[in-house]
Structure formats: C-alpha cells, structure tokens
Amino acid sequence: MLKPSIITELKAIVGKDYVMTDREDLIIYSNDATVFSHLPDAVVKPGNREEVAAIVKLAARHNIPLTGRGAATCLSGGAVPLKGGIVVELVRMNRIRKIDVVNKYAVVEAGVITFELTTQAAKAGLLYPPDPSSLKESTLGGERCRMCRRPQRR
Ligand SMILES: Cc1cc2nc3c(=O)[nH]c(=O)nc-3n(C[C@H](O)[C@H](O)[C@H](O)COP(=O)(O)OP(=O)(O)OC[C@H]3O[C@@H](n4cnc5c(N)ncnc54)[C@H](O)[C@@H]3O)c2cc1C
C-alpha cells in the first residue's frame, strides 16, 4: 500500500486521470499472458519520457518496485508486478518519431505497436524483421526487453 502522499505526487506527474488505485483496476494489471498474478499498489500511465523519469526518481527515492508494461502479452511473467509497487504502462507513448530510410533506423516511443512499425517501415521500403505472433498487439518496449534478455556475447 502506497502512502497517500505518493499517490498525490504520482497524480501531479502524470495527471489524475492516469493514476489507478481502485482494486478492480489493479486486478486488470496483476497479470500478463501467463498464470502468474500479483496486485500492484498503483498503475500509472505516463505520456512522455519526462513523466517516466519523474516516476522512476520518485520510486527510487521511496524504494518502491516498478514494473514496466506494454501490451502484457509476455509469456514469461515479466509484466507481472511480483513485488507489488507501481506498474508503469507505456501504451500512451505510441508515436513513431522518425524513420530514417538512408541510415535504416527508426526512432520510436516504447508503446508503439510492433505491427504499426512494421507497416510504416514497409511503406518506406524497409523491413522491420522481428515478428512475434502477438505482432498486432505487442509493443516495441516489450519486444526490446525480450531481446535484451538474450545471453550477451563476450
Ligand atoms: C498469442 C501470443 C503469441 C506470441 N508470440 C511470440 C513469438 O512468436 N515470439 C516471441 O518471442 N514472443 C511471443 N509472444 C510473447 C510476447 O507477445 C512478446 O514477448 C512481446 O514482444 C511482448 O510485448 P508486450 O508489449 O506485450 O510486452 P509486455 O508483456 O507488456 O512486457 C514484456 C516485458 O518487457 C518489459 N517492458 C515492457 N515495456 C517496457 C519498456 N518500455 N521498457 C522496459 N521494459 C519494458 C515488461 O516489464 C516485461 O518484462 C507471444 C505472446 C502471445 C500472447
């Protein structure tokens, strides 16, 4: 359970419409595509990176666990807030900022749906190859995390 003062601070960061603390809302954010489940203490939905940074600083100051969340299609329980704390849902951050055809890279926000990038890249004559079967709902943020968990080359 978070102190009321922390909830107030979260609302000041993202706006009161983007902080959820009612039990029926928290239940929705307690699981992903696995059987694992744990209630968070709050869910916040930042709209830009400055808000994300402010949430992270607040959580670090008060030692509150954070769990990032895209579309929650994860098949390994990664989006389940096993230690409670704050779920940070990134789906409002869904802009493709740039597709650089010459240098073959894109600048996107974490909540972009993978299929949207695939589509926009194709329109620009490029191929974005990662192709999970959840393509039409999963986000780039979730996908990036999955790739980062691969064993590192030495
Ligand atoms: C029907 C179905 C088919 C699937 N097919 C495949 C497949 O073919 N191949 C495959 O590899 N996977 C597959 N998956 C698993 C899953 O869809 C992918 O791993 C997908 O990339 C997860 O994206 P997401 O937005 O749902 O992430 P989430 O489930 O929301 O999060 C996944 C992980 O990333 C973290 N995370 C999310 N956003 C961020 C962020 N912005 N910054 C840091 N961390 C973040 C979460 O904390 C969590 O640990 C499938 C799942 C389903 C339900």
The ligand as an SDF file (V2000), in Angstrom:
LIG
                    3D

 53 58  0  0  0  0  0  0  0  0999 V2000
   -0.5190  -15.1770  -28.8260 C   0  0  0  0  0  0  0  0  0  0  0  0
    0.9000  -14.8040  -28.4760 C   0  0  0  0  0  0  0  0  0  0  0  0
    1.9080  -15.0470  -29.3790 C   0  0  0  0  0  0  0  0  0  0  0  0
    3.2380  -14.7150  -29.0670 C   0  0  0  0  0  0  0  0  0  0  0  0
    4.2180  -14.9750  -29.9790 N   0  0  0  0  0  0  0  0  0  0  0  0
    5.5040  -14.7220  -29.6710 C   0  0  0  0  0  0  0  0  0  0  0  0
    6.5420  -15.0740  -30.6020 C   0  0  0  0  0  0  0  0  0  0  0  0
    6.2900  -15.5580  -31.6850 O   0  0  0  0  0  0  0  0  0  0  0  0
    7.8150  -14.8140  -30.2120 N   0  0  0  0  0  0  0  0  0  0  0  0
    8.1250  -14.2500  -29.0050 C   0  0  0  0  0  0  0  0  0  0  0  0
    9.2970  -14.0430  -28.7110 O   0  0  0  0  0  0  0  0  0  0  0  0
    7.1530  -13.9030  -28.1350 N   0  0  0  0  0  0  0  0  0  0  0  0
    5.8600  -14.1370  -28.4240 C   0  0  0  0  0  0  0  0  0  0  0  0
    4.8960  -13.8160  -27.5350 N   0  0  0  0  0  0  0  0  0  0  0  0
    5.2670  -13.1640  -26.2740 C   0  0  0  0  0  0  0  0  0  0  0  0
    5.0760  -11.6190  -26.2760 C   0  0  0  0  0  0  0  0  0  0  0  0
    3.9830  -11.2830  -27.0880 O   0  0  0  0  0  0  0  0  0  0  0  0
    6.3080  -10.8810  -26.8010 C   0  0  0  0  0  0  0  0  0  0  0  0
    7.4220  -11.1380  -25.9650 O   0  0  0  0  0  0  0  0  0  0  0  0
    6.0850   -9.3820  -26.9220 C   0  0  0  0  0  0  0  0  0  0  0  0
    7.2260   -8.7960  -27.5370 O   0  0  0  0  0  0  0  0  0  0  0  0
    5.8340   -8.6970  -25.5850 C   0  0  0  0  0  0  0  0  0  0  0  0
    5.4280   -7.3580  -25.8230 O   0  0  0  0  0  0  0  0  0  0  0  0
    4.4220   -6.6100  -24.8320 P   0  0  0  0  0  0  0  0  0  0  0  0
    4.2090   -5.2140  -25.3080 O   0  0  0  0  0  0  0  0  0  0  0  0
    3.1800   -7.4100  -24.6490 O   0  0  0  0  0  0  0  0  0  0  0  0
    5.2780   -6.5890  -23.5060 O   0  0  0  0  0  0  0  0  0  0  0  0
    4.8200   -6.8450  -22.0020 P   0  0  0  0  0  0  0  0  0  0  0  0
    4.2460   -8.2150  -21.8550 O   0  0  0  0  0  0  0  0  0  0  0  0
    3.9620   -5.7270  -21.5490 O   0  0  0  0  0  0  0  0  0  0  0  0
    6.2250   -6.7520  -21.2930 O   0  0  0  0  0  0  0  0  0  0  0  0
    7.2420   -7.7160  -21.5870 C   0  0  0  0  0  0  0  0  0  0  0  0
    8.4650   -7.4230  -20.7280 C   0  0  0  0  0  0  0  0  0  0  0  0
    9.0420   -6.1650  -21.1190 O   0  0  0  0  0  0  0  0  0  0  0  0
    9.0080   -5.2360  -20.0430 C   0  0  0  0  0  0  0  0  0  0  0  0
    8.6810   -3.9510  -20.6580 N   0  0  0  0  0  0  0  0  0  0  0  0
    7.5590   -3.6060  -21.3380 C   0  0  0  0  0  0  0  0  0  0  0  0
    7.6670   -2.3610  -21.8190 N   0  0  0  0  0  0  0  0  0  0  0  0
    8.8880   -1.9160  -21.4340 C   0  0  0  0  0  0  0  0  0  0  0  0
    9.6250   -0.7100  -21.6200 C   0  0  0  0  0  0  0  0  0  0  0  0
    9.1060    0.2930  -22.3150 N   0  0  0  0  0  0  0  0  0  0  0  0
   10.8520   -0.6030  -21.0780 N   0  0  0  0  0  0  0  0  0  0  0  0
   11.4000   -1.6060  -20.3700 C   0  0  0  0  0  0  0  0  0  0  0  0
   10.7730   -2.7820  -20.1550 N   0  0  0  0  0  0  0  0  0  0  0  0
    9.5400   -2.9260  -20.6860 C   0  0  0  0  0  0  0  0  0  0  0  0
    7.9620   -5.7720  -19.0570 C   0  0  0  0  0  0  0  0  0  0  0  0
    8.2530   -5.3770  -17.7170 O   0  0  0  0  0  0  0  0  0  0  0  0
    8.1450   -7.2640  -19.2450 C   0  0  0  0  0  0  0  0  0  0  0  0
    9.2610   -7.7160  -18.5120 O   0  0  0  0  0  0  0  0  0  0  0  0
    3.5480  -14.1290  -27.8170 C   0  0  0  0  0  0  0  0  0  0  0  0
    2.5050  -13.8730  -26.9130 C   0  0  0  0  0  0  0  0  0  0  0  0
    1.1990  -14.2030  -27.2350 C   0  0  0  0  0  0  0  0  0  0  0  0
    0.1090  -13.9110  -26.2290 C   0  0  0  0  0  0  0  0  0  0  0  0
  1  2  1  0
  2  3  1  0
  2 52  2  0
  3  4  2  0
  4  5  1  0
  4 50  1  0
  5  6  2  0
  6  7  1  0
  6 13  1  0
  7  8  2  0
  7  9  1  0
  9 10  1  0
 10 11  2  0
 10 12  1  0
 12 13  2  0
 13 14  1  0
 14 15  1  0
 14 50  1  0
 15 16  1  0
 16 17  1  0
 16 18  1  0
 18 19  1  0
 18 20  1  0
 20 21  1  0
 20 22  1  0
 22 23  1  0
 23 24  1  0
 24 25  2  0
 24 26  1  0
 24 27  1  0
 27 28  1  0
 28 29  2  0
 28 30  1  0
 28 31  1  0
 31 32  1  0
 32 33  1  0
 33 34  1  0
 33 48  1  0
 34 35  1  0
 35 36  1  0
 35 46  1  0
 36 37  1  0
 36 45  1  0
 37 38  2  0
 38 39  1  0
 39 40  1  0
 39 45  2  0
 40 41  1  0
 40 42  2  0
 42 43  1  0
 43 44  2  0
 44 45  1  0
 46 47  1  0
 46 48  1  0
 48 49  1  0
 50 51  2  0
 51 52  1  0
 52 53  1  0
M  END
$$$$
